[in-house]
């Protein structure tokens, strides 16, 4: 295994772990805390998360 293959494997592992963490954060935001009215911070966070996940999906599809 040369250096290129090694770093490619590390990058793939980090991308996979990042995806798992983002999914866990999403589920926590949806199912973790039950509030009567959604706070503005939660709305903004959901909007940012949706943008990030869409960007990651596009990046993953291009690879």
mmCIF file of the N, C-alpha and C atoms, coordinates in Angstrom:
data_MODEL
# 
_entry.id   MODEL 
# 
loop_
_atom_site.group_PDB 
_atom_site.id 
_atom_site.type_symbol 
_atom_site.label_atom_id 
_atom_site.label_alt_id 
_atom_site.label_comp_id 
_atom_site.label_asym_id 
_atom_site.label_entity_id 
_atom_site.label_seq_id 
_atom_site.pdbx_PDB_ins_code 
_atom_site.Cartn_x 
_atom_site.Cartn_y 
_atom_site.Cartn_z 
_atom_site.occupancy 
_atom_site.B_iso_or_equiv 
_atom_site.pdbx_formal_charge 
_atom_site.auth_seq_id 
_atom_site.auth_comp_id 
_atom_site.auth_asym_id 
_atom_site.auth_atom_id 
_atom_site.pdbx_PDB_model_num 
ATOM 1   N N  . UNK A 1 1  ? 0.861   -1.174 0.000  1.00 0.00 ? 1  UNK A N  1 
ATOM 2   C CA . UNK A 1 1  ? 0.000   0.000  0.000  1.00 0.00 ? 1  UNK A CA 1 
ATOM 3   C C  . UNK A 1 1  ? 0.906   1.236  0.000  1.00 0.00 ? 1  UNK A C  1 
ATOM 4   N N  . UNK A 1 2  ? 0.702   2.067  -1.005 1.00 0.00 ? 2  UNK A N  1 
ATOM 5   C CA . UNK A 1 2  ? 1.515   3.276  -1.068 1.00 0.00 ? 2  UNK A CA 1 
ATOM 6   C C  . UNK A 1 2  ? 0.803   4.415  -0.322 1.00 0.00 ? 2  UNK A C  1 
ATOM 7   N N  . UNK A 1 3  ? 1.439   5.561  -0.295 1.00 0.00 ? 3  UNK A N  1 
ATOM 8   C CA . UNK A 1 3  ? 0.910   6.696  0.479  1.00 0.00 ? 3  UNK A CA 1 
ATOM 9   C C  . UNK A 1 3  ? -0.437  7.173  -0.063 1.00 0.00 ? 3  UNK A C  1 
ATOM 10  N N  . UNK A 1 4  ? -0.619  7.175  -1.368 1.00 0.00 ? 4  UNK A N  1 
ATOM 11  C CA . UNK A 1 4  ? -1.876  7.624  -1.955 1.00 0.00 ? 4  UNK A CA 1 
ATOM 12  C C  . UNK A 1 4  ? -3.055  6.757  -1.537 1.00 0.00 ? 4  UNK A C  1 
ATOM 13  N N  . UNK A 1 5  ? -2.844  5.442  -1.594 1.00 0.00 ? 5  UNK A N  1 
ATOM 14  C CA . UNK A 1 5  ? -3.914  4.519  -1.181 1.00 0.00 ? 5  UNK A CA 1 
ATOM 15  C C  . UNK A 1 5  ? -4.225  4.666  0.305  1.00 0.00 ? 5  UNK A C  1 
ATOM 16  N N  . UNK A 1 6  ? -3.184  4.869  1.106  1.00 0.00 ? 6  UNK A N  1 
ATOM 17  C CA . UNK A 1 6  ? -3.366  5.015  2.550  1.00 0.00 ? 6  UNK A CA 1 
ATOM 18  C C  . UNK A 1 6  ? -4.219  6.238  2.871  1.00 0.00 ? 6  UNK A C  1 
ATOM 19  N N  . UNK A 1 7  ? -3.866  7.373  2.287  1.00 0.00 ? 7  UNK A N  1 
ATOM 20  C CA . UNK A 1 7  ? -4.606  8.595  2.575  1.00 0.00 ? 7  UNK A CA 1 
ATOM 21  C C  . UNK A 1 7  ? -6.010  8.551  1.975  1.00 0.00 ? 7  UNK A C  1 
ATOM 22  N N  . UNK A 1 8  ? -6.182  7.876  0.858  1.00 0.00 ? 8  UNK A N  1 
ATOM 23  C CA . UNK A 1 8  ? -7.524  7.715  0.290  1.00 0.00 ? 8  UNK A CA 1 
ATOM 24  C C  . UNK A 1 8  ? -8.406  6.899  1.236  1.00 0.00 ? 8  UNK A C  1 
ATOM 25  N N  . UNK A 1 9  ? -7.825  5.855  1.839  1.00 0.00 ? 9  UNK A N  1 
ATOM 26  C CA . UNK A 1 9  ? -8.571  5.046  2.793  1.00 0.00 ? 9  UNK A CA 1 
ATOM 27  C C  . UNK A 1 9  ? -8.935  5.869  4.037  1.00 0.00 ? 9  UNK A C  1 
ATOM 28  N N  . UNK A 1 10 ? -8.009  6.669  4.528  1.00 0.00 ? 10 UNK A N  1 
ATOM 29  C CA . UNK A 1 10 ? -8.268  7.517  5.696  1.00 0.00 ? 10 UNK A CA 1 
ATOM 30  C C  . UNK A 1 10 ? -9.381  8.518  5.379  1.00 0.00 ? 10 UNK A C  1 
ATOM 31  N N  . UNK A 1 11 ? -9.340  9.132  4.211  1.00 0.00 ? 11 UNK A N  1 
ATOM 32  C CA . UNK A 1 11 ? -10.361 10.104 3.813  1.00 0.00 ? 11 UNK A CA 1 
ATOM 33  C C  . UNK A 1 11 ? -11.723 9.426  3.719  1.00 0.00 ? 11 UNK A C  1 
ATOM 34  N N  . UNK A 1 12 ? -11.788 8.233  3.141  1.00 0.00 ? 12 UNK A N  1 
ATOM 35  C CA . UNK A 1 12 ? -13.060 7.514  3.040  1.00 0.00 ? 12 UNK A CA 1 
ATOM 36  C C  . UNK A 1 12 ? -13.616 7.164  4.420  1.00 0.00 ? 12 UNK A C  1 
ATOM 37  N N  . UNK A 1 13 ? -12.759 6.748  5.322  1.00 0.00 ? 13 UNK A N  1 
ATOM 38  C CA . UNK A 1 13 ? -13.209 6.438  6.687  1.00 0.00 ? 13 UNK A CA 1 
ATOM 39  C C  . UNK A 1 13 ? -13.739 7.695  7.368  1.00 0.00 ? 13 UNK A C  1 
ATOM 40  N N  . UNK A 1 14 ? -13.030 8.794  7.244  1.00 0.00 ? 14 UNK A N  1 
ATOM 41  C CA . UNK A 1 14 ? -13.477 10.050 7.861  1.00 0.00 ? 14 UNK A CA 1 
ATOM 42  C C  . UNK A 1 14 ? -14.792 10.537 7.257  1.00 0.00 ? 14 UNK A C  1 
ATOM 43  N N  . UNK A 1 15 ? -14.959 10.384 5.952  1.00 0.00 ? 15 UNK A N  1 
ATOM 44  C CA . UNK A 1 15 ? -16.222 10.789 5.328  1.00 0.00 ? 15 UNK A CA 1 
ATOM 45  C C  . UNK A 1 15 ? -17.369 9.911  5.821  1.00 0.00 ? 15 UNK A C  1 
ATOM 46  N N  . UNK A 1 16 ? -17.144 8.633  5.956  1.00 0.00 ? 16 UNK A N  1 
ATOM 47  C CA . UNK A 1 16 ? -18.168 7.742  6.472  1.00 0.00 ? 16 UNK A CA 1 
ATOM 48  C C  . UNK A 1 16 ? -18.548 8.072  7.906  1.00 0.00 ? 16 UNK A C  1 
ATOM 49  N N  . UNK A 1 17 ? -17.551 8.318  8.741  1.00 0.00 ? 17 UNK A N  1 
ATOM 50  C CA . UNK A 1 17 ? -17.826 8.682  10.131 1.00 0.00 ? 17 UNK A CA 1 
ATOM 51  C C  . UNK A 1 17 ? -18.561 10.013 10.219 1.00 0.00 ? 17 UNK A C  1 
ATOM 52  N N  . UNK A 1 18 ? -18.193 10.958 9.371  1.00 0.00 ? 18 UNK A N  1 
ATOM 53  C CA . UNK A 1 18 ? -18.881 12.252 9.356  1.00 0.00 ? 18 UNK A CA 1 
ATOM 54  C C  . UNK A 1 18 ? -20.336 12.080 8.976  1.00 0.00 ? 18 UNK A C  1 
ATOM 55  N N  . UNK A 1 19 ? -20.608 11.252 7.991  1.00 0.00 ? 19 UNK A N  1 
ATOM 56  C CA . UNK A 1 19 ? -21.984 10.996 7.577  1.00 0.00 ? 19 UNK A CA 1 
ATOM 57  C C  . UNK A 1 19 ? -22.785 10.368 8.719  1.00 0.00 ? 19 UNK A C  1 
ATOM 58  N N  . UNK A 1 20 ? -22.198 9.403  9.413  1.00 0.00 ? 20 UNK A N  1 
ATOM 59  C CA . UNK A 1 20 ? -22.878 8.763  10.537 1.00 0.00 ? 20 UNK A CA 1 
ATOM 60  C C  . UNK A 1 20 ? -23.179 9.768  11.640 1.00 0.00 ? 20 UNK A C  1 
ATOM 61  N N  . UNK A 1 21 ? -22.218 10.620 11.957 1.00 0.00 ? 21 UNK A N  1 
ATOM 62  C CA . UNK A 1 21 ? -22.412 11.630 13.004 1.00 0.00 ? 21 UNK A CA 1 
ATOM 63  C C  . UNK A 1 21 ? -23.515 12.607 12.603 1.00 0.00 ? 21 UNK A C  1 
ATOM 64  N N  . UNK A 1 22 ? -23.520 13.050 11.353 1.00 0.00 ? 22 UNK A N  1 
ATOM 65  C CA . UNK A 1 22 ? -24.563 13.972 10.908 1.00 0.00 ? 22 UNK A CA 1 
ATOM 66  C C  . UNK A 1 22 ? -25.947 13.330 10.971 1.00 0.00 ? 22 UNK A C  1 
ATOM 67  N N  . UNK A 1 23 ? -26.040 12.064 10.628 1.00 0.00 ? 23 UNK A N  1 
ATOM 68  C CA . UNK A 1 23 ? -27.321 11.361 10.720 1.00 0.00 ? 23 UNK A CA 1 
ATOM 69  C C  . UNK A 1 23 ? -27.755 11.249 12.178 1.00 0.00 ? 23 UNK A C  1 
ATOM 70  N N  . UNK A 1 24 ? -26.818 10.966 13.072 1.00 0.00 ? 24 UNK A N  1 
ATOM 71  C CA . UNK A 1 24 ? -27.161 10.871 14.487 1.00 0.00 ? 24 UNK A CA 1 
ATOM 72  C C  . UNK A 1 24 ? -27.611 12.223 15.041 1.00 0.00 ? 24 UNK A C  1 
ATOM 73  N N  . UNK A 1 25 ? -26.956 13.295 14.637 1.00 0.00 ? 25 UNK A N  1 
ATOM 74  C CA . UNK A 1 25 ? -27.369 14.637 15.063 1.00 0.00 ? 25 UNK A CA 1 
ATOM 75  C C  . UNK A 1 25 ? -28.762 14.934 14.550 1.00 0.00 ? 25 UNK A C  1 
ATOM 76  N N  . UNK A 1 26 ? -29.038 14.566 13.308 1.00 0.00 ? 26 UNK A N  1 
ATOM 77  C CA . UNK A 1 26 ? -30.364 14.790 12.739 1.00 0.00 ? 26 UNK A CA 1 
ATOM 78  C C  . UNK A 1 26 ? -31.432 14.053 13.536 1.00 0.00 ? 26 UNK A C  1 
ATOM 79  N N  . UNK A 1 27 ? -31.207 12.771 13.838 1.00 0.00 ? 27 UNK A N  1 
ATOM 80  C CA . UNK A 1 27 ? -32.190 12.011 14.601 1.00 0.00 ? 27 UNK A CA 1 
ATOM 81  C C  . UNK A 1 27 ? -32.359 12.567 16.011 1.00 0.00 ? 27 UNK A C  1 
ATOM 82  N N  . UNK A 1 28 ? -31.282 13.034 16.612 1.00 0.00 ? 28 UNK A N  1 
ATOM 83  C CA . UNK A 1 28 ? -31.396 13.636 17.940 1.00 0.00 ? 28 UNK A CA 1 
ATOM 84  C C  . UNK A 1 28 ? -32.242 14.904 17.873 1.00 0.00 ? 28 UNK A C  1 
ATOM 85  N N  . UNK A 1 29 ? -32.021 15.706 16.843 1.00 0.00 ? 29 UNK A N  1 
ATOM 86  C CA . UNK A 1 29 ? -32.788 16.939 16.717 1.00 0.00 ? 29 UNK A CA 1 
ATOM 87  C C  . UNK A 1 29 ? -34.270 16.641 16.492 1.00 0.00 ? 29 UNK A C  1 
ATOM 88  N N  . UNK A 1 30 ? -34.582 15.597 15.770 1.00 0.00 ? 30 UNK A N  1 
ATOM 89  C CA . UNK A 1 30 ? -35.977 15.275 15.476 1.00 0.00 ? 30 UNK A CA 1 
ATOM 90  C C  . UNK A 1 30 ? -36.638 14.549 16.644 1.00 0.00 ? 30 UNK A C  1 
ATOM 91  N N  . UNK A 1 31 ? -35.991 13.530 17.186 1.00 0.00 ? 31 UNK A N  1 
ATOM 92  C CA . UNK A 1 31 ? -36.631 12.663 18.167 1.00 0.00 ? 31 UNK A CA 1 
ATOM 93  C C  . UNK A 1 31 ? -36.122 12.849 19.594 1.00 0.00 ? 31 UNK A C  1 
ATOM 94  N N  . UNK A 1 32 ? -35.029 13.569 19.788 1.00 0.00 ? 32 UNK A N  1 
ATOM 95  C CA . UNK A 1 32 ? -34.409 13.651 21.104 1.00 0.00 ? 32 UNK A CA 1 
ATOM 96  C C  . UNK A 1 32 ? -35.160 14.500 22.096 1.00 0.00 ? 32 UNK A C  1 
ATOM 97  N N  . UNK A 1 33 ? -35.506 15.694 21.733 1.00 0.00 ? 33 UNK A N  1 
ATOM 98  C CA . UNK A 1 33 ? -36.168 16.614 22.648 1.00 0.00 ? 33 UNK A CA 1 
ATOM 99  C C  . UNK A 1 33 ? -37.523 16.989 22.069 1.00 0.00 ? 33 UNK A C  1 
ATOM 100 N N  . UNK A 1 34 ? -38.535 16.894 22.897 1.00 0.00 ? 34 UNK A N  1 
ATOM 101 C CA . UNK A 1 34 ? -39.869 17.280 22.459 1.00 0.00 ? 34 UNK A CA 1 
ATOM 102 C C  . UNK A 1 34 ? -40.181 18.663 23.027 1.00 0.00 ? 34 UNK A C  1 
ATOM 103 N N  . UNK A 1 35 ? -40.313 19.645 22.156 1.00 0.00 ? 35 UNK A N  1 
ATOM 104 C CA . UNK A 1 35 ? -40.662 20.996 22.553 1.00 0.00 ? 35 UNK A CA 1 
ATOM 105 C C  . UNK A 1 35 ? -42.061 21.301 22.036 1.00 0.00 ? 35 UNK A C  1 
ATOM 106 N N  . UNK A 1 36 ? -42.754 22.185 22.747 1.00 0.00 ? 36 UNK A N  1 
ATOM 107 C CA . UNK A 1 36 ? -44.092 22.584 22.307 1.00 0.00 ? 36 UNK A CA 1 
ATOM 108 C C  . UNK A 1 36 ? -44.024 23.394 21.016 1.00 0.00 ? 36 UNK A C  1 
ATOM 109 N N  . UNK A 1 37 ? -43.133 24.371 20.971 1.00 0.00 ? 37 UNK A N  1 
ATOM 110 C CA . UNK A 1 37 ? -42.972 25.189 19.770 1.00 0.00 ? 37 UNK A CA 1 
ATOM 111 C C  . UNK A 1 37 ? -41.513 25.103 19.331 1.00 0.00 ? 37 UNK A C  1 
ATOM 112 N N  . UNK A 1 38 ? -41.261 24.917 18.052 1.00 0.00 ? 38 UNK A N  1 
ATOM 113 C CA . UNK A 1 38 ? -39.872 24.856 17.590 1.00 0.00 ? 38 UNK A CA 1 
ATOM 114 C C  . UNK A 1 38 ? -39.191 26.220 17.746 1.00 0.00 ? 38 UNK A C  1 
ATOM 115 N N  . UNK A 1 39 ? -37.999 26.189 18.275 1.00 0.00 ? 39 UNK A N  1 
ATOM 116 C CA . UNK A 1 39 ? -37.259 27.425 18.473 1.00 0.00 ? 39 UNK A CA 1 
ATOM 117 C C  . UNK A 1 39 ? -36.656 27.891 17.150 1.00 0.00 ? 39 UNK A C  1 
ATOM 118 N N  . UNK A 1 40 ? -36.374 29.188 17.037 1.00 0.00 ? 40 UNK A N  1 
ATOM 119 C CA . UNK A 1 40 ? -35.731 29.690 15.808 1.00 0.00 ? 40 UNK A CA 1 
ATOM 120 C C  . UNK A 1 40 ? -34.369 29.043 15.563 1.00 0.00 ? 40 UNK A C  1 
ATOM 121 N N  . UNK A 1 41 ? -33.656 28.748 16.648 1.00 0.00 ? 41 UNK A N  1 
ATOM 122 C CA . UNK A 1 41 ? -32.343 28.111 16.497 1.00 0.00 ? 41 UNK A CA 1 
ATOM 123 C C  . UNK A 1 41 ? -32.485 26.745 15.858 1.00 0.00 ? 41 UNK A C  1 
ATOM 124 N N  . UNK A 1 42 ? -33.510 25.999 16.264 1.00 0.00 ? 42 UNK A N  1 
ATOM 125 C CA . UNK A 1 42 ? -33.717 24.659 15.699 1.00 0.00 ? 42 UNK A CA 1 
ATOM 126 C C  . UNK A 1 42 ? -34.047 24.749 14.215 1.00 0.00 ? 42 UNK A C  1 
ATOM 127 N N  . UNK A 1 43 ? -34.840 25.736 13.829 1.00 0.00 ? 43 UNK A N  1 
ATOM 128 C CA . UNK A 1 43 ? -35.184 25.903 12.416 1.00 0.00 ? 43 UNK A CA 1 
ATOM 129 C C  . UNK A 1 43 ? -33.939 26.205 11.581 1.00 0.00 ? 43 UNK A C  1 
ATOM 130 N N  . UNK A 1 44 ? -33.100 27.094 12.099 1.00 0.00 ? 44 UNK A N  1 
ATOM 131 C CA . UNK A 1 44 ? -31.879 27.459 11.381 1.00 0.00 ? 44 UNK A CA 1 
ATOM 132 C C  . UNK A 1 44 ? -30.939 26.256 11.294 1.00 0.00 ? 44 UNK A C  1 
ATOM 133 N N  . UNK A 1 45 ? -30.832 25.521 12.408 1.00 0.00 ? 45 UNK A N  1 
ATOM 134 C CA . UNK A 1 45 ? -29.957 24.351 12.423 1.00 0.00 ? 45 UNK A CA 1 
ATOM 135 C C  . UNK A 1 45 ? -30.433 23.303 11.423 1.00 0.00 ? 45 UNK A C  1 
ATOM 136 N N  . UNK A 1 46 ? -31.731 23.068 11.371 1.00 0.00 ? 46 UNK A N  1 
ATOM 137 C CA . UNK A 1 46 ? -32.263 22.115 10.396 1.00 0.00 ? 46 UNK A CA 1 
ATOM 138 C C  . UNK A 1 46 ? -31.989 22.563 8.965  1.00 0.00 ? 46 UNK A C  1 
ATOM 139 N N  . UNK A 1 47 ? -32.131 23.860 8.710  1.00 0.00 ? 47 UNK A N  1 
ATOM 140 C CA . UNK A 1 47 ? -31.871 24.386 7.374  1.00 0.00 ? 47 UNK A CA 1 
ATOM 141 C C  . UNK A 1 47 ? -30.407 24.194 6.998  1.00 0.00 ? 47 UNK A C  1 
ATOM 142 N N  . UNK A 1 48 ? -29.508 24.475 7.935  1.00 0.00 ? 48 UNK A N  1 
ATOM 143 C CA . UNK A 1 48 ? -28.076 24.307 7.681  1.00 0.00 ? 48 UNK A CA 1 
ATOM 144 C C  . UNK A 1 48 ? -27.762 22.826 7.448  1.00 0.00 ? 48 UNK A C  1 
ATOM 145 N N  . UNK A 1 49 ? -28.340 21.947 8.283  1.00 0.00 ? 49 UNK A N  1 
ATOM 146 C CA . UNK A 1 49 ? -28.089 20.515 8.146  1.00 0.00 ? 49 UNK A CA 1 
ATOM 147 C C  . UNK A 1 49 ? -28.563 19.994 6.797  1.00 0.00 ? 49 UNK A C  1 
ATOM 148 N N  . UNK A 1 50 ? -29.736 20.452 6.378  1.00 0.00 ? 50 UNK A N  1 
ATOM 149 C CA . UNK A 1 50 ? -30.244 20.017 5.072  1.00 0.00 ? 50 UNK A CA 1 
ATOM 150 C C  . UNK A 1 50 ? -29.324 20.471 3.943  1.00 0.00 ? 50 UNK A C  1 
ATOM 151 N N  . UNK A 1 51 ? -28.793 21.689 4.046  1.00 0.00 ? 51 UNK A N  1 
ATOM 152 C CA . UNK A 1 51 ? -27.867 22.183 3.030  1.00 0.00 ? 51 UNK A CA 1 
ATOM 153 C C  . UNK A 1 51 ? -26.579 21.388 3.002  1.00 0.00 ? 51 UNK A C  1 
ATOM 154 N N  . UNK A 1 52 ? -26.064 21.081 4.192  1.00 0.00 ? 52 UNK A N  1 
ATOM 155 C CA . UNK A 1 52 ? -24.817 20.310 4.275  1.00 0.00 ? 52 UNK A CA 1 
ATOM 156 C C  . UNK A 1 52 ? -25.028 18.906 3.735  1.00 0.00 ? 52 UNK A C  1 
ATOM 157 N N  . UNK A 1 53 ? -26.136 18.269 4.139  1.00 0.00 ? 53 UNK A N  1 
ATOM 158 C CA . UNK A 1 53 ? -26.359 16.896 3.681  1.00 0.00 ? 53 UNK A CA 1 
ATOM 159 C C  . UNK A 1 53 ? -26.573 16.843 2.167  1.00 0.00 ? 53 UNK A C  1 
ATOM 160 N N  . UNK A 1 54 ? -27.246 17.846 1.611  1.00 0.00 ? 54 UNK A N  1 
ATOM 161 C CA . UNK A 1 54 ? -27.421 17.882 0.158  1.00 0.00 ? 54 UNK A CA 1 
ATOM 162 C C  . UNK A 1 54 ? -26.073 18.071 -0.535 1.00 0.00 ? 54 UNK A C  1 
ATOM 163 N N  . UNK A 1 55 ? -25.228 18.928 0.015  1.00 0.00 ? 55 UNK A N  1 
ATOM 164 C CA . UNK A 1 55 ? -23.900 19.146 -0.558 1.00 0.00 ? 55 UNK A CA 1 
ATOM 165 C C  . UNK A 1 55 ? -23.035 17.902 -0.482 1.00 0.00 ? 55 UNK A C  1 
ATOM 166 N N  . UNK A 1 56 ? -23.082 17.202 0.667  1.00 0.00 ? 56 UNK A N  1 
ATOM 167 C CA . UNK A 1 56 ? -22.316 15.968 0.803  1.00 0.00 ? 56 UNK A CA 1 
ATOM 168 C C  . UNK A 1 56 ? -22.803 14.899 -0.169 1.00 0.00 ? 56 UNK A C  1 
ATOM 169 N N  . UNK A 1 57 ? -24.120 14.833 -0.352 1.00 0.00 ? 57 UNK A N  1 
ATOM 170 C CA . UNK A 1 57 ? -24.662 13.856 -1.291 1.00 0.00 ? 57 UNK A CA 1 
ATOM 171 C C  . UNK A 1 57 ? -24.173 14.138 -2.702 1.00 0.00 ? 57 UNK A C  1 
ATOM 172 N N  . UNK A 1 58 ? -24.207 15.411 -3.108 1.00 0.00 ? 58 UNK A N  1 
ATOM 173 C CA . UNK A 1 58 ? -23.738 15.774 -4.458 1.00 0.00 ? 58 UNK A CA 1 
ATOM 174 C C  . UNK A 1 58 ? -22.255 15.452 -4.609 1.00 0.00 ? 58 UNK A C  1 
ATOM 175 N N  . UNK A 1 59 ? -21.468 15.746 -3.568 1.00 0.00 ? 59 UNK A N  1 
ATOM 176 C CA . UNK A 1 59 ? -20.041 15.466 -3.609 1.00 0.00 ? 59 UNK A CA 1 
ATOM 177 C C  . UNK A 1 59 ? -19.800 13.965 -3.729 1.00 0.00 ? 59 UNK A C  1 
ATOM 178 N N  . UNK A 1 60 ? -20.574 13.175 -2.955 1.00 0.00 ? 60 UNK A N  1 
ATOM 179 C CA . UNK A 1 60 ? -20.410 11.726 -2.968 1.00 0.00 ? 60 UNK A CA 1 
ATOM 180 C C  . UNK A 1 60 ? -20.794 11.144 -4.324 1.00 0.00 ? 60 UNK A C  1 
ATOM 181 N N  . UNK A 1 61 ? -21.834 11.681 -4.951 1.00 0.00 ? 61 UNK A N  1 
ATOM 182 C CA . UNK A 1 61 ? -22.273 11.205 -6.254 1.00 0.00 ? 61 UNK A CA 1 
ATOM 183 C C  . UNK A 1 61 ? -21.210 11.498 -7.306 1.00 0.00 ? 61 UNK A C  1 
ATOM 184 N N  . UNK A 1 62 ? -20.540 12.646 -7.193 1.00 0.00 ? 62 UNK A N  1 
ATOM 185 C CA . UNK A 1 62 ? -19.514 13.016 -8.173 1.00 0.00 ? 62 UNK A CA 1 
ATOM 186 C C  . UNK A 1 62 ? -18.293 12.116 -8.070 1.00 0.00 ? 62 UNK A C  1 
ATOM 187 N N  . UNK A 1 63 ? -18.026 11.558 -6.905 1.00 0.00 ? 63 UNK A N  1 
ATOM 188 C CA . UNK A 1 63 ? -16.859 10.689 -6.734 1.00 0.00 ? 63 UNK A CA 1 
ATOM 189 C C  . UNK A 1 63 ? -17.183 9.387  -7.350 1.00 0.00 ? 63 UNK A C  1 
# 
